[in-house]
Amino acid sequence: MENSNQQNLELIAQVIKTAQRRFHEDSPYYILWGSTVFLASILQYILILLQSELNAIGWLVLIPSALLIQFIIMRKEKKKEKIKTHVGSLLTNMWIAFGITLFIVLMFSNKIGINTYPIILCLYAISTFISGSAFKIKAFILGSVSCWIFAIIGFFVQFNTQLLLLAAGVLFAFIIPGIILKASEKSEAN
């Protein structure tokens, strides 16, 4: 009986380790999307300062580019055989729900008005908080808290300042945790 309990514990530990490894393999997505939003936000901020009428051009170029890069990464990863876990499937579904909600918010941003970016920061916070909590990764949890703080501030500042808050939010919630994940993935491989 004791041997069976030990085997069950080892199986649970192995499933958790597999899910964590899968989460670490997602680091390119965090870095990709964090960098894309960071660059587009900063570019729009600069173009607004320069009074350019084409101040949203960064979004129009960078988002489709990031989608293409993500598609290429996903195709390469699909070729690798992966074990699916319940937690991994749950997180995948959470990110799908995030993407759909983000799309809806962006499609109706003209109705939401100046509050669009603070709402998006809240969406980033929820998603990274759940992801970080699922695997006890403090960098994601701290990043999500920073997004909530930036969202609160964002409700009280002008649009161009919201762009800087959005850039800071993805830096702390996506880019830095993504780099930490990538580094830990490499150190575990060695």
Phi, psi and chi 1 to 4 in degrees:
 res  aa     phi    psi   chi1   chi2   chi3   chi4
   1 MET       -  -43.9 -178.5   73.9  167.3      -
   2 GLU   -64.6  -37.7 -170.7  175.2  -45.7      -
   3 ASN   -62.7  -40.0 -168.8   22.8      -      -
   4 SER   -65.0  -41.6  176.6      -      -      -
   5 ASN   -63.6  -40.4  -72.2  -20.5      -      -
   6 GLN   -63.3  -41.6 -178.9   64.3   29.6      -
   7 GLN   -64.4  -39.7  -72.0  173.6  -26.2      -
   8 ASN   -63.0  -42.9  -72.0  -19.7      -      -
   9 LEU   -63.5  -40.7  -72.5  174.5      -      -
  10 GLU   -65.6  -38.6  -72.6  173.4    5.5      -
  11 LEU   -64.4  -44.3  178.5   62.3      -      -
  12 ILE   -61.6  -44.6  -69.3  168.7      -      -
  13 ALA   -61.3  -39.5      -      -      -      -
  14 GLN   -66.8  -40.6 -176.1  179.7    6.6      -
  15 VAL   -63.9  -43.4  167.5      -      -      -
  16 ILE   -62.6  -43.8  -69.0  170.2      -      -
  17 LYS   -62.4  -40.0 -169.1   74.1  170.2  167.4
  18 THR   -62.9  -44.1  -60.7      -      -      -
  19 ALA   -65.0  -40.5      -      -      -      -
  20 GLN   -64.1  -41.3  -75.0  177.7  -35.2      -
  21 ARG   -61.1  -42.6 -167.1  175.0  -45.7  111.9
  22 ARG   -62.1  -41.0  172.9   69.8 -176.0  104.6
  23 PHE   -64.3  -40.4 -172.8   67.9      -      -
  24 HIS   -63.2  -34.6  -78.4   73.6      -      -
  25 GLU   -68.6  -15.1  -69.7  170.3    1.4      -
  26 ASP   -83.3   -0.3  -73.8  -15.5      -      -
  27 SER   -54.7  -35.6   63.4      -      -      -
  28 PRO   -60.3  -32.2  -23.8   32.7      -      -
  29 TYR   -68.4  -41.2  -61.8  114.8      -      -
  30 TYR   -64.1  -43.7  -67.8  104.9      -      -
  31 ILE   -66.6  -44.4  -63.4  167.5      -      -
  32 LEU   -59.0  -55.2  170.0   67.0      -      -
  33 TRP   -72.7  -35.1  -74.9  105.2      -      -
  34 GLY   -63.5  -44.6      -      -      -      -
  35 SER   -65.8  -38.6  -59.8      -      -      -
  36 THR   -63.2  -50.3  -60.9      -      -      -
  37 VAL   -66.6  -39.3  172.3      -      -      -
  38 PHE   -58.9  -52.1 -177.8   86.2      -      -
  39 LEU   -64.4  -43.2  -69.1  171.6      -      -
  40 ALA   -63.9  -39.8      -      -      -      -
  41 SER   -64.7  -48.0  -61.5      -      -      -
  42 ILE   -64.7  -42.0  -63.3  -62.1      -      -
  43 LEU   -62.0  -45.0 -178.9   59.2      -      -
  44 GLN   -63.9  -39.9 -174.0  170.9   14.5      -
  45 TYR   -58.9  -47.5  176.6   79.7      -      -
  46 ILE   -63.7  -43.6  -68.3  167.7      -      -
  47 LEU   -66.5  -32.3  -67.9  173.9      -      -
  48 ILE   -66.3  -42.6  -73.2  172.5      -      -
  49 LEU   -60.7  -35.7  -71.5 -180.0      -      -
  50 LEU   -83.0    2.5  -62.8  173.3      -      -
  51 GLN    59.4   37.6  -60.7  177.8  -14.4      -
  52 SER   -80.1  136.5  171.3      -      -      -
  53 GLU   -73.8  -19.7  -69.2 -179.1   22.4      -
  54 LEU   -97.4   37.5  -62.2  173.2      -      -
  55 ASN   -68.3  -15.1   61.2   60.7      -      -
  56 ALA   -95.6    8.3      -      -      -      -
  57 ILE   -59.6  -33.6 -168.7   73.1      -      -
  58 GLY   -58.9  -41.4      -      -      -      -
  59 TRP   -64.4  -42.1  -61.1  102.3      -      -
  60 LEU   -66.9  -27.3  -62.6  172.2      -      -
  61 VAL   -94.8  -45.0  172.0      -      -      -
  62 LEU   -74.8  -38.7  -67.5  171.9      -      -
  63 ILE   -63.5  -50.8  -63.9  -62.9      -      -
  64 PRO   -60.5  -35.7  -22.9   32.6      -      -
  65 SER   -63.2  -43.7  -60.1      -      -      -
  66 ALA   -65.4  -38.3      -      -      -      -
  67 LEU   -61.3  -42.0  -76.7  168.3      -      -
  68 LEU   -63.6  -45.1  179.2   63.0      -      -
  69 ILE   -62.8  -42.6  -67.5  167.7      -      -
  70 GLN   -62.0  -41.6  178.7  173.8  -17.8      -
  71 PHE   -59.9  -43.1  176.9   73.7      -      -
  72 ILE   -64.1  -44.4  -68.0  167.3      -      -
  73 ILE   -62.4  -43.6  -66.7  170.7      -      -
  74 MET   -64.1  -38.2  -72.2  172.2   69.0      -
  75 ARG   -63.5  -41.6  -94.5 -171.9   92.7 -168.9
  76 LYS   -64.7  -41.6  -75.0 -178.5 -178.1  178.0
  77 GLU   -71.3  -30.7  -75.2 -175.2   -2.1      -
  78 LYS   -62.9  -28.6 -159.9  170.5 -166.8  170.1
  79 LYS   -69.4  -26.0  -67.0  176.4 -176.2  175.5
  80 LYS   -79.5  137.8  -63.4  176.9 -172.9  175.1
  81 GLU   -74.9  128.4 -162.5   70.5   30.5      -
  82 LYS  -129.0  143.5  -70.1 -173.4 -177.6  170.2
  83 ILE   -88.4  129.5  -60.7  170.5      -      -
  84 LYS   -94.7  134.1  -67.0 -161.5  179.0 -147.8
  85 THR  -112.7  163.8   64.5      -      -      -
  86 HIS   -61.9  -44.7  179.5   67.0      -      -
  87 VAL   -64.0  -42.1  172.7      -      -      -
  88 GLY   -62.0  -43.2      -      -      -      -
  89 SER   -65.4  -40.1  -64.9      -      -      -
  90 LEU   -61.8  -44.5 -175.1   65.8      -      -
  91 LEU   -67.3  -37.5  -74.7  175.1      -      -
  92 THR   -60.0  -45.7  -63.0      -      -      -
  93 ASN   -65.3  -36.7  -70.7  -26.5      -      -
  94 MET   -61.7  -43.1 -174.1  -93.4  -46.9      -
  95 TRP   -70.1  -31.7  -78.6  108.0      -      -
  96 ILE   -65.0  -45.4  -69.9  169.0      -      -
  97 ALA   -61.9  -39.7      -      -      -      -
  98 PHE   -59.0  -48.1  163.5   82.1      -      -
  99 GLY   -61.2  -42.6      -      -      -      -
 100 ILE   -64.5  -44.9  -67.4  167.2      -      -
 101 THR   -64.7  -41.8  -54.6      -      -      -
 102 LEU   -60.6  -44.1 -179.6   63.2      -      -
 103 PHE   -58.9  -44.9  178.4   75.4      -      -
 104 ILE   -63.4  -45.5  -68.0  168.2      -      -
 105 VAL   -59.9  -44.2  167.0      -      -      -
 106 LEU   -68.9  -37.1  -69.0  172.3      -      -
 107 MET   -64.1  -32.3  -75.0  -60.6  -63.8      -
 108 PHE  -111.0   26.0  -64.3   98.8      -      -
 109 SER   -62.7  -26.6   62.1      -      -      -
 110 ASN   -66.4  -28.0   59.8  -26.6      -      -
 111 LYS   -79.3  -36.3  -59.8  -96.6 -173.3 -147.7
 112 ILE   -75.8  -34.8  -60.4  169.3      -      -
 113 GLY    75.5 -140.9      -      -      -      -
 114 ILE   -65.9  -12.9 -166.6  166.2      -      -
 115 ASN   -85.9    4.0  -65.1  -40.1      -      -
 116 THR   -59.2  -51.1  -59.4      -      -      -
 117 TYR   -68.1  -38.8  -73.8  153.5      -      -
 118 PRO   -60.9  -36.5  -28.2   36.4      -      -
 119 ILE   -66.1  -42.3  -69.0  169.2      -      -
 120 ILE   -62.8  -39.2  -70.2  172.8      -      -
 121 LEU   -61.0  -37.7  -79.4  163.1      -      -
 122 CYS   -64.5  -39.5  -73.2      -      -      -
 123 LEU   -63.6  -42.5  -69.2  173.8      -      -
 124 TYR   -59.9  -43.2  -70.8  161.4      -      -
 125 ALA   -61.9  -47.1      -      -      -      -
 126 ILE   -59.9  -48.4  -67.9  167.2      -      -
 127 SER   -64.7  -45.2  -59.2      -      -      -
 128 THR   -74.4  -28.7   55.1      -      -      -
 129 PHE   -65.8  -45.1 -175.9   80.7      -      -
 130 ILE   -64.7  -45.7  -67.7  169.6      -      -
 131 SER   -61.1  -46.8  -65.9      -      -      -
 132 GLY   -65.4  -38.5      -      -      -      -
 133 SER   -68.3  -36.3  -63.7      -      -      -
 134 ALA   -58.9  -34.1      -      -      -      -
 135 PHE  -120.9   12.5  -62.8  110.2      -      -
 136 LYS    55.0   49.2  -63.6  177.7  177.4   36.8
 137 ILE  -103.8  106.0  -60.7  174.4      -      -
 138 LYS   -61.2  -33.5  -70.7 -179.4 -175.7  177.3
 139 ALA   -60.6  -39.5      -      -      -      -
 140 PHE   -71.3  -39.1  -80.7  102.6      -      -
 141 ILE   -65.2  -44.6  -65.1  169.4      -      -
 142 LEU   -64.9  -38.3  -67.3  172.8      -      -
 143 GLY   -62.4  -39.3      -      -      -      -
 144 SER   -66.8  -39.4   66.0      -      -      -
 145 VAL   -62.3  -40.7  170.6      -      -      -
 146 SER   -62.7  -37.9   72.1      -      -      -
 147 CYS   -64.2  -40.0  -78.6      -      -      -
 148 TRP   -64.1  -41.8  -82.3  -45.2      -      -
 149 ILE   -63.8  -45.9  -67.6  168.2      -      -
 150 PHE   -64.1  -33.7  -64.4  144.5      -      -
 151 ALA   -64.7  -45.1      -      -      -      -
 152 ILE   -60.4  -46.7  -67.8  167.1      -      -
 153 ILE   -61.1  -40.7  -64.7  167.3      -      -
 154 GLY   -58.5  -30.1      -      -      -      -
 155 PHE   -69.1  -12.7  -76.3  112.0      -      -
 156 PHE  -115.1    5.7  -62.2   98.7      -      -
 157 VAL  -123.3  169.9  -62.2      -      -      -
 158 GLN   -74.0  165.0  -65.7  178.9   -9.4      -
 159 PHE   -55.7  -47.0  177.1   76.5      -      -
 160 ASN   -63.7  -33.1   58.3  -15.2      -      -
 161 THR   -70.5  -33.9  -55.0      -      -      -
 162 GLN   -60.6  -33.8  -71.9  179.1    2.6      -
 163 LEU   -61.4  -40.3  -71.2  166.0      -      -
 164 LEU   -68.3  -37.6  -63.7  177.1      -      -
 165 LEU   -65.7  -39.5  -67.1  171.9      -      -
 166 LEU   -63.2  -44.2 -172.6   64.1      -      -
 167 ALA   -61.1  -44.5      -      -      -      -
 168 ALA   -65.0  -39.4      -      -      -      -
 169 GLY   -59.8  -47.9      -      -      -      -
 170 VAL   -71.6  -27.8  -65.1      -      -      -
 171 LEU   -61.4  -48.4  175.8   66.6      -      -
 172 PHE   -80.7  -27.9  -69.2  114.8      -      -
 173 ALA   -97.3  -24.0      -      -      -      -
 174 PHE  -121.0  -55.2  -73.7   83.9      -      -
 175 ILE   -66.7  -55.8  -61.1  171.5      -      -
 176 ILE   -62.8  -48.9  -67.6  171.7      -      -
 177 PRO   -61.7  -35.9  -24.4   34.6      -      -
 178 GLY   -62.7  -41.1      -      -      -      -
 179 ILE   -66.7  -40.4  -68.7  169.0      -      -
 180 ILE   -62.8  -43.2  -69.4  170.1      -      -
 181 LEU   -60.3  -46.1  -88.1 -178.2      -      -
 182 LYS   -60.8  -43.7 -169.5   71.1  170.2  162.8
 183 ALA   -65.3  -40.3      -      -      -      -
 184 SER   -70.3  -32.1   67.0      -      -      -
 185 GLU   -63.5  -43.2  179.2 -173.8   -2.5      -
 186 LYS   -67.4  -39.2  -75.5 -177.7  180.0  178.1
 187 SER   -69.8  -33.1   67.9      -      -      -
 188 GLU   -70.1  -30.1  -74.9 -179.9   13.5      -
 189 ALA   -70.7  -27.1      -      -      -      -
 190 ASN   -86.2      -  -67.4  -28.1      -      -
